[in-house]
Amino acid sequence: MSAPPTRSFDDVVATLTADTVPYLSCDECFERICVFVEQVTAHPRYADEVMQKHLHACGVCADEAEALIELLEHRNTI
């Protein structure tokens, strides 16, 4: 198992001070994440400001979105 990627101090500070308005909770994010991932993979220019702000500020949700995107892209190559 590989170690998680290290983040620079500047990245951590940027995440902690990110603008999260309009606010989206992690529960709300997880309710919307599947649709968001499907839209992002189908339409690369798709934008959902609320989701993007939340994912920028929340590493856990961002990791989940990234894993789902990788899974969906891998499924589409089979």
LINPEPE-V737928 format. One record per run of one state. SS is the DSSP state (alpha for helix, beta for strand, coil for the rest). FROM is the first residue (numbers start at 1). TO is the last residue. If there is no record, write none. Layout:
# LINPEPE-V737928
SS,FROM,TO
SS,FROM,TO
This chain:
# LINPEPE-V737928
coil,1,8
alpha,9,16
coil,17,25
alpha,26,42
coil,43,48
alpha,49,57
coil,58,58
alpha,59,77
coil,78,78
